[in-house]
């Protein structure tokens, strides 16, 4: 029987894990956050009454094994940059919105899209409830909405002391089942609060993680993020995750040890982004250090107005290490 692996997260960070694992004989389930509320997600929520699709189609592409997968990836990632009203929206969002309208519900649309794209695994929303993220900061300030937490209008150096879902929502039953039956649960990489913890605070998720007999792994981020994790160290990332789950549950933590180029570091410094310092020692989990860095830097797509990562993890490097831990 194939080992069952669940990847929990959202955004481009978590795209890299399933895209590497799909090349192995593994049963993969990608559980993604549904709390996005900015850009295209706002249109999908307000005008179509849908949950956000961006993280869903990214996970679908990560799992796709079509012969022309690179062209398909470019197609779904294609971001319209002309026209009133559609500039900034990706083809992937349009595709899933149309498929949802045709089939009558979003879950069927995601499953059907997985068949079209020949996905080696499943994509599961963490919850099917409409909800928004509410962050409380150390000075008592509260900010509602994933977009405004992710890209703060004011001081992004303040620390988030509490993250909530308003209203509270319950875990999607298929996602809970996948987590409880998994042989390995992988958390991250991705924005700590808006992509990772946003999943953990859906009702029933942390209980499913604790009850699961799976090997539990966290992949640390490469760069701390202004607005969410300004100058956070690796230990601080891990501590936040375990605090929200409510216990020490991790078995392994992966940390990149490959150096970033001076050019990339200079660009990140302009945005108050800094490499995540490896301060992990005397831990209850095993720290796995390695070169997990992808070559080159990520270029911004036309029509994309959001801040994106300049560097990312290498899918195959991550997959090799994760499979060895199985």
C-alpha positions in Angstrom: 0.0 0.0 0.0 1.3 3.5 -0.9 2.3 5.6 2.1 -0.2 8.4 2.7 1.2 12.0 2.9 -0.7 15.1 3.7 0.7 18.6 3.0 -0.9 21.5 4.9 -0.5 25.1 3.9 -1.3 27.5 1.1 0.2 29.9 -1.4 3.3 29.4 -3.5 5.4 28.0 -0.6 3.4 24.8 -0.3 3.3 24.3 -4.1 6.8 23.1 -4.0 6.3 20.1 -1.7 3.6 18.2 -3.6 5.2 19.1 -6.9 8.3 17.2 -5.8 6.5 14.3 -4.0 4.3 13.5 -7.0 7.3 11.8 -8.7 7.3 9.1 -6.0 4.9 6.3 -5.4 3.0 8.1 -2.7 -0.7 8.9 -2.0 -0.7 12.7 -1.6 -3.4 15.0 -0.2 -2.8 18.7 -0.3 -4.9 20.6 2.4 -5.1 24.3 1.6 -6.3 27.4 3.4 -9.6 29.0 2.4 -9.2 32.2 4.3 -7.7 34.3 1.4 -9.7 37.6 1.0 -7.6 39.9 -1.2 -7.4 40.4 -4.9 -9.1 37.7 -6.9 -10.4 36.0 -3.8 -12.4 39.1 -2.9 -14.1 39.0 -6.3 -14.8 35.3 -5.9 -16.3 35.8 -2.5 -18.3 38.9 -3.2 -19.5 38.4 -6.8 -19.7 34.6 -7.1 -20.2 33.4 -3.5 -17.3 31.1 -3.8 -14.3 30.2 -1.6 -11.0 31.4 -2.9 -9.5 29.3 -5.8 -5.9 30.5 -6.0 -4.4 28.1 -3.6 -6.5 25.3 -5.0 -5.3 25.6 -8.6 -1.7 26.0 -7.5 -2.0 22.7 -5.6 -3.7 21.1 -8.6 -0.8 22.2 -10.9 1.7 21.0 -8.3 0.2 17.5 -8.6 -0.4 17.5 -12.3 1.5 14.9 -14.4 0.3 15.8 -17.9 2.8 15.3 -20.7 2.8 19.1 -21.4 2.7 20.1 -17.8 4.9 23.1 -18.2 2.6 24.6 -20.8 -0.4 23.8 -18.6 1.4 25.4 -15.7 2.0 28.6 -17.8 -1.7 28.6 -18.9 -3.2 28.3 -15.4 -0.7 30.8 -14.0 -1.3 33.2 -16.9 -2.4 36.5 -15.3 -4.4 38.9 -17.5 -2.8 42.3 -17.5 -5.1 44.1 -19.9 -8.8 45.0 -19.8 -11.0 46.7 -17.2 -12.1 44.3 -14.4 -10.0 41.3 -15.3 -6.5 42.7 -15.0 -4.6 40.7 -12.4 -6.9 37.6 -12.5 -5.3 34.3 -13.5 -6.7 31.8 -16.0 -6.7 29.2 -13.2 -9.2 31.3 -11.2 -11.5 31.7 -14.3 -11.3 28.0 -15.0 -12.3 26.8 -11.6 -15.1 29.5 -11.3 -16.5 28.3 -14.6 -16.3 24.7 -13.7 -18.0 25.3 -10.4 -20.9 27.0 -12.2 -21.2 24.1 -14.6 -21.1 21.3 -12.0 -23.0 23.2 -9.3 -20.5 23.1 -6.4 -16.8 23.8 -5.8 -15.8 20.4 -4.4 -17.0 18.6 -7.6 -15.2 21.2 -9.6 -11.9 20.6 -7.8 -12.2 16.9 -8.2 -13.1 17.1 -11.9 -10.2 19.5 -12.5 -7.9 17.0 -10.9 -9.0 14.4 -13.4 -8.5 16.8 -16.3 -5.0 17.7 -15.1 -4.1 14.0 -14.4 -3.2 14.9 -10.8 -1.2 12.4 -8.7 -3.1 13.1 -5.5 -6.0 15.1 -4.1 -6.6 18.8 -3.2 -8.8 19.4 -0.2 -10.0 22.7 1.2 -9.4 22.8 4.9 -13.0 24.0 5.3 -16.0 24.8 3.2 -17.2 27.7 5.4 -16.9 31.4 4.4 -14.6 33.0 6.9 -12.0 35.8 7.4 -8.8 36.0 9.4 -8.6 38.3 12.4 -5.2 39.1 13.8 -4.6 40.8 17.1 -1.2 42.5 17.5 1.0 43.1 20.6 -0.2 46.7 20.9 -3.9 45.6 20.9 -4.6 46.5 17.3 -6.9 44.2 15.4 -6.8 43.7 11.6 -9.5 41.8 9.7 -8.8 40.1 6.4 -5.9 38.0 5.1 -4.8 40.5 2.5 -4.4 43.3 5.1 -2.5 41.0 7.5 -0.3 39.8 4.7 0.5 43.3 3.3 0.0 45.7 6.3 -1.0 49.3 5.7 1.0 50.5 8.7 3.8 49.1 11.0 4.6 45.5 9.8 7.1 45.0 12.6 4.5 44.4 15.3 4.0 40.9 16.3 0.7 38.9 16.0 -0.3 37.5 19.4 -3.5 35.9 18.3 -5.0 34.7 15.0 -8.7 33.8 14.7 -11.3 32.8 12.1 -14.4 35.0 12.0 -16.8 33.3 12.0 -15.4 30.0 13.3 -15.5 27.2 10.7 -15.1 23.4 11.0 -12.6 21.3 9.1 -13.8 19.7 5.8 -14.5 16.0 6.7 -12.3 14.7 3.9 -9.4 16.8 5.1 -9.8 15.6 8.7 -9.9 12.0 7.5 -6.8 12.4 5.4 -4.9 13.9 8.3 -5.9 11.2 10.8 -5.0 8.4 8.3 -1.7 9.9 7.1 1.7 8.3 7.5 3.3 11.7 7.2 1.9 15.2 7.8 4.0 18.0 6.3 3.4 21.6 7.4 4.7 24.4 5.2 6.7 26.1 3.9 4.5 29.2 3.6 3.5 32.5 5.3 3.4 31.5 8.9 0.0 33.0 9.9 -1.9 33.5 6.7 -1.0 30.2 5.0 -0.1 27.8 7.7 -1.8 28.7 11.0 -4.9 29.8 9.1 -5.3 26.0 8.5 -4.5 24.9 12.0 -7.2 27.1 13.6 -10.1 25.6 11.6 -12.2 23.6 14.1 -11.0 20.0 14.3 -7.7 20.4 12.5 -5.3 20.4 15.5 -7.2 17.5 17.1 -6.8 15.5 13.8 -3.1 16.3 13.8 -2.6 15.2 17.4 -4.7 12.0 17.0 -2.8 11.0 13.8 0.0 8.5 14.1 1.8 10.2 11.2 5.4 11.4 11.2 5.0 15.2 11.5 7.3 17.5 9.7 7.7 21.3 9.4 9.6 22.9 6.6 10.9 26.3 7.8 10.7 29.4 5.6 13.7 30.9 3.9 12.8 34.5 4.7 11.0 36.2 7.6 8.1 38.4 6.4 7.4 42.0 7.2 3.8 42.1 8.5 3.7 38.6 9.8 7.1 37.3 11.1 9.4 40.3 11.1 12.9 38.9 12.0 11.4 35.7 13.4 14.0 32.9 13.9 13.4 29.3 13.0 12.6 28.4 16.7 10.0 31.2 16.8 8.3 29.8 13.7 8.2 26.4 15.3 7.0 27.6 18.6 4.1 29.5 17.1 2.9 26.4 15.2 3.1 24.2 18.3 1.4 26.8 20.4 -1.6 26.9 18.1 -1.8 23.1 18.0 -1.5 23.1 21.8 1.3 20.6 22.3 4.8 19.6 21.2 4.0 17.4 18.2 6.7 17.8 15.6 9.1 14.9 14.8 11.3 16.7 12.3 12.1 20.2 11.2 13.8 20.9 7.9 16.1 24.0 7.7 17.8 25.3 4.6 21.6 25.8 5.1 22.4 27.0 1.6 23.4 30.7 1.5 21.3 33.2 -0.4 23.0 35.5 -2.9 24.0 39.0 -1.8 21.8 40.4 -4.5 18.7 38.6 -3.2 19.5 39.6 0.4 19.8 43.2 -0.7 16.4 43.1 -2.5 14.7 41.5 0.5 16.2 44.1 2.9 14.3 46.8 1.0 11.1 45.0 2.0 12.2 44.4 5.6 12.7 40.7 4.8 15.6 38.8 6.4 16.8 35.2 6.2 15.3 33.0 8.9 18.1 32.4 11.4 18.7 28.8 12.4 18.7 28.8 16.2 17.4 25.3 16.6 19.2 23.3 19.3 18.2 21.1 22.3 14.9 20.4 20.6 12.4 17.6 21.2 12.3 17.2 17.4 15.1 16.2 15.0 16.5 19.1 12.9 17.4 18.1 9.4 19.7 20.7 7.7 20.4 20.7 4.0 20.6 22.6 0.8 16.9 23.0 0.0 17.2 26.2 -2.1 16.1 26.4 -5.7 18.4 28.0 -8.2 17.9 31.4 -9.6 15.2 33.9 -8.5 11.5 34.2 -9.1 10.4 36.9 -11.6 7.2 38.8 -11.1 4.4 38.0 -13.6 2.7 40.7 -15.7 -0.4 42.0 -13.9 0.6 40.7 -10.5 0.3 43.5 -7.9 1.0 41.4 -4.8 4.4 40.9 -3.2 5.9 37.5 -4.0 8.9 35.6 -2.9 12.2 36.1 -4.8 13.5 32.7 -3.8 11.9 29.4 -3.1 12.6 25.8 -2.0 13.6 23.3 -4.6 10.8 20.7 -4.9 13.1 17.7 -5.7 15.5 18.5 -2.9 12.7 18.6 -0.4 11.0 15.5 -1.8 14.2 13.4 -1.5 14.6 14.3 2.1 10.9 13.9 3.0 10.7 10.5 1.3 13.8 9.4 3.2 12.0 10.3 6.5 9.1 8.0 5.5 
